[in-house]
Amino acid sequence: MIAEDKTTEEISKEVFLSPRTIETIRQNMKQKVNAKTIAGLVMYAMRNKILE
């Protein structure tokens, strides 16, 4: 959903979690793959064929 340019609010409504939880998940994902930005996170996903 991040790669689809959805906002935190849009994602939270779709997955029935609070916006704060979505932000925490996003930060954890960036930290896990050593990405500094959301763009870095998307690039990681593309390089590792998580996204097409």
PDB file with SEQRES, HELIX, SHEET and CRYST1 records, atoms N, CA, C and O in Angstrom:
SEQRES   1 A   52  MET ILE ALA GLU ASP LYS THR THR GLU GLU ILE SER LYS          
SEQRES   2 A   52  GLU VAL PHE LEU SER PRO ARG THR ILE GLU THR ILE ARG          
SEQRES   3 A   52  GLN ASN MET LYS GLN LYS VAL ASN ALA LYS THR ILE ALA          
SEQRES   4 A   52  GLY LEU VAL MET TYR ALA MET ARG ASN LYS ILE LEU GLU          
HELIX    1 AA1 THR A    8  VAL A   15  1                                   8    
HELIX    2 AA2 PRO A   19  LYS A   32  1                                  14    
HELIX    3 AA3 ILE A   38  ARG A   47  1                                  10    
CRYST1    1.000    1.000    1.000  90.00  90.00  90.00 P 1           1          
ATOM      1  N   MET A   1       0.822  -1.194   0.000  1.00  0.00           N  
ATOM      2  CA  MET A   1       0.000   0.000   0.000  1.00  0.00           C  
ATOM      3  C   MET A   1       0.868   1.260   0.000  1.00  0.00           C  
ATOM      4  O   MET A   1       0.487   2.295  -0.546  1.00  0.00           O  
ATOM      5  N   ILE A   2       2.027   1.148   0.618  1.00  0.00           N  
ATOM      6  CA  ILE A   2       2.950   2.283   0.609  1.00  0.00           C  
ATOM      7  C   ILE A   2       3.372   2.585  -0.822  1.00  0.00           C  
ATOM      8  O   ILE A   2       3.427   3.746  -1.227  1.00  0.00           O  
ATOM      9  N   ALA A   3       3.669   1.538  -1.588  1.00  0.00           N  
ATOM     10  CA  ALA A   3       4.093   1.717  -2.973  1.00  0.00           C  
ATOM     11  C   ALA A   3       2.965   2.267  -3.843  1.00  0.00           C  
ATOM     12  O   ALA A   3       3.217   2.829  -4.908  1.00  0.00           O  
ATOM     13  N   GLU A   4       1.739   2.105  -3.393  1.00  0.00           N  
ATOM     14  CA  GLU A   4       0.586   2.639  -4.120  1.00  0.00           C  
ATOM     15  C   GLU A   4       0.307   4.088  -3.725  1.00  0.00           C  
ATOM     16  O   GLU A   4      -0.699   4.663  -4.140  1.00  0.00           O  
ATOM     17  N   ASP A   5       1.199   4.681  -2.921  1.00  0.00           N  
ATOM     18  CA  ASP A   5       1.125   6.079  -2.499  1.00  0.00           C  
ATOM     19  C   ASP A   5      -0.093   6.363  -1.622  1.00  0.00           C  
ATOM     20  O   ASP A   5      -0.664   7.452  -1.673  1.00  0.00           O  
ATOM     21  N   LYS A   6      -0.481   5.380  -0.824  1.00  0.00           N  
ATOM     22  CA  LYS A   6      -1.598   5.581   0.092  1.00  0.00           C  
ATOM     23  C   LYS A   6      -1.097   6.251   1.364  1.00  0.00           C  
ATOM     24  O   LYS A   6       0.021   6.001   1.816  1.00  0.00           O  
ATOM     25  N   THR A   7      -1.933   7.096   1.927  1.00  0.00           N  
ATOM     26  CA  THR A   7      -1.567   7.786   3.159  1.00  0.00           C  
ATOM     27  C   THR A   7      -1.718   6.846   4.347  1.00  0.00           C  
ATOM     28  O   THR A   7      -2.332   5.783   4.251  1.00  0.00           O  
ATOM     29  N   THR A   8      -1.147   7.263   5.456  1.00  0.00           N  
ATOM     30  CA  THR A   8      -1.266   6.491   6.686  1.00  0.00           C  
ATOM     31  C   THR A   8      -2.733   6.297   7.047  1.00  0.00           C  
ATOM     32  O   THR A   8      -3.142   5.208   7.450  1.00  0.00           O  
ATOM     33  N   GLU A   9      -3.505   7.333   6.904  1.00  0.00           N  
ATOM     34  CA  GLU A   9      -4.935   7.272   7.217  1.00  0.00           C  
ATOM     35  C   GLU A   9      -5.664   6.271   6.314  1.00  0.00           C  
ATOM     36  O   GLU A   9      -6.482   5.485   6.793  1.00  0.00           O  
ATOM     37  N   GLU A  10      -5.373   6.300   5.026  1.00  0.00           N  
ATOM     38  CA  GLU A  10      -6.008   5.371   4.086  1.00  0.00           C  
ATOM     39  C   GLU A  10      -5.645   3.921   4.415  1.00  0.00           C  
ATOM     40  O   GLU A  10      -6.505   3.040   4.404  1.00  0.00           O  
ATOM     41  N   ILE A  11      -4.369   3.684   4.707  1.00  0.00           N  
ATOM     42  CA  ILE A  11      -3.929   2.336   5.044  1.00  0.00           C  
ATOM     43  C   ILE A  11      -4.605   1.868   6.326  1.00  0.00           C  
ATOM     44  O   ILE A  11      -5.074   0.732   6.403  1.00  0.00           O  
ATOM     45  N   SER A  12      -4.657   2.729   7.324  1.00  0.00           N  
ATOM     46  CA  SER A  12      -5.248   2.349   8.617  1.00  0.00           C  
ATOM     47  C   SER A  12      -6.712   1.957   8.468  1.00  0.00           C  
ATOM     48  O   SER A  12      -7.174   1.025   9.125  1.00  0.00           O  
ATOM     49  N   LYS A  13      -7.433   2.650   7.622  1.00  0.00           N  
ATOM     50  CA  LYS A  13      -8.849   2.310   7.409  1.00  0.00           C  
ATOM     51  C   LYS A  13      -9.005   0.976   6.697  1.00  0.00           C  
ATOM     52  O   LYS A  13      -9.932   0.220   6.988  1.00  0.00           O  
ATOM     53  N   GLU A  14      -8.104   0.682   5.763  1.00  0.00           N  
ATOM     54  CA  GLU A  14      -8.197  -0.574   5.010  1.00  0.00           C  
ATOM     55  C   GLU A  14      -7.865  -1.799   5.848  1.00  0.00           C  
ATOM     56  O   GLU A  14      -8.470  -2.857   5.675  1.00  0.00           O  
ATOM     57  N   VAL A  15      -6.900  -1.657   6.760  1.00  0.00           N  
ATOM     58  CA  VAL A  15      -6.457  -2.817   7.536  1.00  0.00           C  
ATOM     59  C   VAL A  15      -6.985  -2.791   8.970  1.00  0.00           C  
ATOM     60  O   VAL A  15      -6.640  -3.657   9.774  1.00  0.00           O  
ATOM     61  N   PHE A  16      -7.805  -1.820   9.286  1.00  0.00           N  
ATOM     62  CA  PHE A  16      -8.466  -1.725  10.594  1.00  0.00           C  
ATOM     63  C   PHE A  16      -7.478  -1.613  11.750  1.00  0.00           C  
ATOM     64  O   PHE A  16      -7.643  -2.258  12.785  1.00  0.00           O  
ATOM     65  N   LEU A  17      -6.449  -0.786  11.564  1.00  0.00           N  
ATOM     66  CA  LEU A  17      -5.486  -0.477  12.615  1.00  0.00           C  
ATOM     67  C   LEU A  17      -5.426   1.040  12.774  1.00  0.00           C  
ATOM     68  O   LEU A  17      -5.837   1.781  11.881  1.00  0.00           O  
ATOM     69  N   SER A  18      -4.916   1.492  13.904  1.00  0.00           N  
ATOM     70  CA  SER A  18      -4.821   2.936  14.123  1.00  0.00           C  
ATOM     71  C   SER A  18      -3.705   3.524  13.272  1.00  0.00           C  
ATOM     72  O   SER A  18      -2.752   2.826  12.928  1.00  0.00           O  
ATOM     73  N   PRO A  19      -3.818   4.803  12.931  1.00  0.00           N  
ATOM     74  CA  PRO A  19      -2.749   5.457  12.171  1.00  0.00           C  
ATOM     75  C   PRO A  19      -1.400   5.376  12.894  1.00  0.00           C  
ATOM     76  O   PRO A  19      -0.359   5.239  12.252  1.00  0.00           O  
ATOM     77  N   ARG A  20      -1.419   5.460  14.201  1.00  0.00           N  
ATOM     78  CA  ARG A  20      -0.176   5.373  14.981  1.00  0.00           C  
ATOM     79  C   ARG A  20       0.483   3.995  14.805  1.00  0.00           C  
ATOM     80  O   ARG A  20       1.706   3.897  14.706  1.00  0.00           O  
ATOM     81  N   THR A  21      -0.323   2.949  14.768  1.00  0.00           N  
ATOM     82  CA  THR A  21       0.202   1.598  14.555  1.00  0.00           C  
ATOM     83  C   THR A  21       0.823   1.488  13.173  1.00  0.00           C  
ATOM     84  O   THR A  21       1.884   0.884  13.015  1.00  0.00           O  
ATOM     85  N   ILE A  22       0.175   2.062  12.181  1.00  0.00           N  
ATOM     86  CA  ILE A  22       0.706   2.036  10.810  1.00  0.00           C  
ATOM     87  C   ILE A  22       2.052   2.750  10.757  1.00  0.00           C  
ATOM     88  O   ILE A  22       2.987   2.262  10.121  1.00  0.00           O  
ATOM     89  N   GLU A  23       2.158   3.895  11.416  1.00  0.00           N  
ATOM     90  CA  GLU A  23       3.428   4.632  11.449  1.00  0.00           C  
ATOM     91  C   GLU A  23       4.518   3.814  12.119  1.00  0.00           C  
ATOM     92  O   GLU A  23       5.660   3.809  11.659  1.00  0.00           O  
ATOM     93  N   THR A  24       4.183   3.130  13.188  1.00  0.00           N  
ATOM     94  CA  THR A  24       5.161   2.294  13.888  1.00  0.00           C  
ATOM     95  C   THR A  24       5.631   1.155  12.994  1.00  0.00           C  
ATOM     96  O   THR A  24       6.825   0.864  12.925  1.00  0.00           O  
ATOM     97  N   ILE A  25       4.699   0.517  12.316  1.00  0.00           N  
ATOM     98  CA  ILE A  25       5.054  -0.573  11.392  1.00  0.00           C  
ATOM     99  C   ILE A  25       5.964  -0.049  10.287  1.00  0.00           C  
ATOM    100  O   ILE A  25       6.955  -0.687   9.933  1.00  0.00           O  
ATOM    101  N   ARG A  26       5.622   1.111   9.749  1.00  0.00           N  
ATOM    102  CA  ARG A  26       6.419   1.724   8.676  1.00  0.00           C  
ATOM    103  C   ARG A  26       7.842   2.004   9.159  1.00  0.00           C  
ATOM    104  O   ARG A  26       8.806   1.703   8.455  1.00  0.00           O  
ATOM    105  N   GLN A  27       7.978   2.575  10.349  1.00  0.00           N  
ATOM    106  CA  GLN A  27       9.297   2.868  10.908  1.00  0.00           C  
ATOM    107  C   GLN A  27      10.092   1.585  11.147  1.00  0.00           C  
ATOM    108  O   GLN A  27      11.291   1.532  10.874  1.00  0.00           O  
ATOM    109  N   ASN A  28       9.424   0.559  11.655  1.00  0.00           N  
ATOM    110  CA  ASN A  28      10.088  -0.726  11.902  1.00  0.00           C  
ATOM    111  C   ASN A  28      10.578  -1.358  10.604  1.00  0.00           C  
ATOM    112  O   ASN A  28      11.672  -1.920  10.557  1.00  0.00           O  
ATOM    113  N   MET A  29       9.771  -1.265   9.555  1.00  0.00           N  
ATOM    114  CA  MET A  29      10.173  -1.822   8.259  1.00  0.00           C  
ATOM    115  C   MET A  29      11.387  -1.085   7.718  1.00  0.00           C  
ATOM    116  O   MET A  29      12.320  -1.714   7.218  1.00  0.00           O  
ATOM    117  N   LYS A  30      11.388   0.244   7.811  1.00  0.00           N  
ATOM    118  CA  LYS A  30      12.530   1.027   7.336  1.00  0.00           C  
ATOM    119  C   LYS A  30      13.789   0.658   8.114  1.00  0.00           C  
ATOM    120  O   LYS A  30      14.862   0.507   7.530  1.00  0.00           O  
ATOM    121  N   GLN A  31      13.660   0.516   9.416  1.00  0.00           N  
ATOM    122  CA  GLN A  31      14.806   0.166  10.247  1.00  0.00           C  
ATOM    123  C   GLN A  31      15.333  -1.225   9.904  1.00  0.00           C  
ATOM    124  O   GLN A  31      16.545  -1.432   9.852  1.00  0.00           O  
ATOM    125  N   LYS A  32      14.444  -2.166   9.673  1.00  0.00           N  
ATOM    126  CA  LYS A  32      14.844  -3.543   9.392  1.00  0.00           C  
ATOM    127  C   LYS A  32      15.668  -3.657   8.113  1.00  0.00           C  
ATOM    128  O   LYS A  32      16.601  -4.457   8.047  1.00  0.00           O  
ATOM    129  N   VAL A  33      15.329  -2.863   7.097  1.00  0.00           N  
ATOM    130  CA  VAL A  33      16.034  -2.949   5.812  1.00  0.00           C  
ATOM    131  C   VAL A  33      17.050  -1.830   5.627  1.00  0.00           C  
ATOM    132  O   VAL A  33      17.613  -1.664   4.545  1.00  0.00           O  
ATOM    133  N   ASN A  34      17.284  -1.057   6.698  1.00  0.00           N  
ATOM    134  CA  ASN A  34      18.231   0.066   6.667  1.00  0.00           C  
ATOM    135  C   ASN A  34      17.875   1.112   5.617  1.00  0.00           C  
ATOM    136  O   ASN A  34      18.758   1.648   4.947  1.00  0.00           O  
ATOM    137  N   ALA A  35      16.598   1.399   5.473  1.00  0.00           N  
ATOM    138  CA  ALA A  35      16.149   2.437   4.551  1.00  0.00           C  
ATOM    139  C   ALA A  35      15.952   3.732   5.323  1.00  0.00           C  
ATOM    140  O   ALA A  35      15.450   3.725   6.447  1.00  0.00           O  
ATOM    141  N   LYS A  36      16.349   4.837   4.716  1.00  0.00           N  
ATOM    142  CA  LYS A  36      16.197   6.137   5.377  1.00  0.00           C  
ATOM    143  C   LYS A  36      14.846   6.777   5.063  1.00  0.00           C  
ATOM    144  O   LYS A  36      14.328   7.573   5.847  1.00  0.00           O  
ATOM    145  N   THR A  37      14.289   6.425   3.925  1.00  0.00           N  
ATOM    146  CA  THR A  37      13.032   7.037   3.482  1.00  0.00           C  
ATOM    147  C   THR A  37      12.068   5.960   2.991  1.00  0.00           C  
ATOM    148  O   THR A  37      12.428   4.792   2.849  1.00  0.00           O  
ATOM    149  N   ILE A  38      10.851   6.385   2.741  1.00  0.00           N  
ATOM    150  CA  ILE A  38       9.854   5.480   2.178  1.00  0.00           C  
ATOM    151  C   ILE A  38      10.294   5.052   0.776  1.00  0.00           C  
ATOM    152  O   ILE A  38      10.089   3.904   0.383  1.00  0.00           O  
ATOM    153  N   ALA A  39      10.893   5.967   0.031  1.00  0.00           N  
ATOM    154  CA  ALA A  39      11.385   5.612  -1.308  1.00  0.00           C  
ATOM    155  C   ALA A  39      12.430   4.507  -1.211  1.00  0.00           C  
ATOM    156  O   ALA A  39      12.451   3.597  -2.040  1.00  0.00           O  
ATOM    157  N   GLY A  40      13.288   4.581  -0.211  1.00  0.00           N  
ATOM    158  CA  GLY A  40      14.283   3.534   0.000  1.00  0.00           C  
ATOM    159  C   GLY A  40      13.632   2.202   0.322  1.00  0.00           C  
ATOM    160  O   GLY A  40      14.104   1.151  -0.110  1.00  0.00           O  
ATOM    161  N   LEU A  41      12.555   2.250   1.077  1.00  0.00           N  
ATOM    162  CA  LEU A  41      11.814   1.036   1.416  1.00  0.00           C  
ATOM    163  C   LEU A  41      11.189   0.417   0.168  1.00  0.00           C  
ATOM    164  O   LEU A  41      11.225  -0.801  -0.004  1.00  0.00           O  
ATOM    165  N   VAL A  42      10.626   1.238  -0.691  1.00  0.00           N  
ATOM    166  CA  VAL A  42      10.023   0.756  -1.936  1.00  0.00           C  
ATOM    167  C   VAL A  42      11.109   0.193  -2.859  1.00  0.00           C  
ATOM    168  O   VAL A  42      10.903  -0.836  -3.503  1.00  0.00           O  
ATOM    169  N   MET A  43      12.261   0.862  -2.925  1.00  0.00           N  
ATOM    170  CA  MET A  43      13.362   0.369  -3.756  1.00  0.00           C  
ATOM    171  C   MET A  43      13.846  -0.990  -3.259  1.00  0.00           C  
ATOM    172  O   MET A  43      14.148  -1.871  -4.063  1.00  0.00           O  
ATOM    173  N   TYR A  44      13.922  -1.163  -1.956  1.00  0.00           N  
ATOM    174  CA  TYR A  44      14.310  -2.449  -1.380  1.00  0.00           C  
ATOM    175  C   TYR A  44      13.326  -3.534  -1.818  1.00  0.00           C  
ATOM    176  O   TYR A  44      13.730  -4.624  -2.223  1.00  0.00           O  
ATOM    177  N   ALA A  45      12.047  -3.228  -1.733  1.00  0.00           N  
ATOM    178  CA  ALA A  45      11.019  -4.200  -2.113  1.00  0.00           C  
ATOM    179  C   ALA A  45      11.129  -4.569  -3.582  1.00  0.00           C  
ATOM    180  O   ALA A  45      10.947  -5.731  -3.944  1.00  0.00           O  
ATOM    181  N   MET A  46      11.423  -3.599  -4.428  1.00  0.00           N  
ATOM    182  CA  MET A  46      11.551  -3.880  -5.861  1.00  0.00           C  
ATOM    183  C   MET A  46      12.795  -4.709  -6.159  1.00  0.00           C  
ATOM    184  O   MET A  46      12.746  -5.644  -6.958  1.00  0.00           O  
ATOM    185  N   ARG A  47      13.905  -4.369  -5.519  1.00  0.00           N  
ATOM    186  CA  ARG A  47      15.167  -5.100  -5.739  1.00  0.00           C  
ATOM    187  C   ARG A  47      15.048  -6.556  -5.306  1.00  0.00           C  
ATOM    188  O   ARG A  47      15.650  -7.442  -5.913  1.00  0.00           O  
ATOM    189  N   ASN A  48      14.273  -6.800  -4.258  1.00  0.00           N  
ATOM    190  CA  ASN A  48      14.131  -8.139  -3.720  1.00  0.00           C  
ATOM    191  C   ASN A  48      12.866  -8.844  -4.220  1.00  0.00           C  
ATOM    192  O   ASN A  48      12.440  -9.860  -3.672  1.00  0.00           O  
ATOM    193  N   LYS A  49      12.287  -8.280  -5.265  1.00  0.00           N  
ATOM    194  CA  LYS A  49      11.126  -8.864  -5.946  1.00  0.00           C  
ATOM    195  C   LYS A  49       9.928  -9.096  -5.011  1.00  0.00           C  
ATOM    196  O   LYS A  49       9.164 -10.046  -5.183  1.00  0.00           O  
ATOM    197  N   ILE A  50       9.784  -8.210  -4.026  1.00  0.00           N  
ATOM    198  CA  ILE A  50       8.612  -8.213  -3.168  1.00  0.00           C  
ATOM    199  C   ILE A  50       7.493  -7.478  -3.894  1.00  0.00           C  
ATOM    200  O   ILE A  50       6.313  -7.793  -3.741  1.00  0.00           O  
ATOM    201  N   LEU A  51       7.898  -6.487  -4.692  1.00  0.00           N  
ATOM    202  CA  LEU A  51       6.972  -5.738  -5.558  1.00  0.00           C  
ATOM    203  C   LEU A  51       7.379  -5.969  -7.001  1.00  0.00           C  
ATOM    204  O   LEU A  51       8.544  -6.241  -7.293  1.00  0.00           O  
ATOM    205  N   GLU A  52       6.422  -5.861  -7.892  1.00  0.00           N  
ATOM    206  CA  GLU A  52       6.724  -5.990  -9.320  1.00  0.00           C  
ATOM    207  C   GLU A  52       6.781  -4.636  -9.954  1.00  0.00           C  
ATOM    208  O   GLU A  52       7.023  -4.526 -11.155  1.00  0.00           O  
TER     209      GLU A  52                                                      
END                                                                             
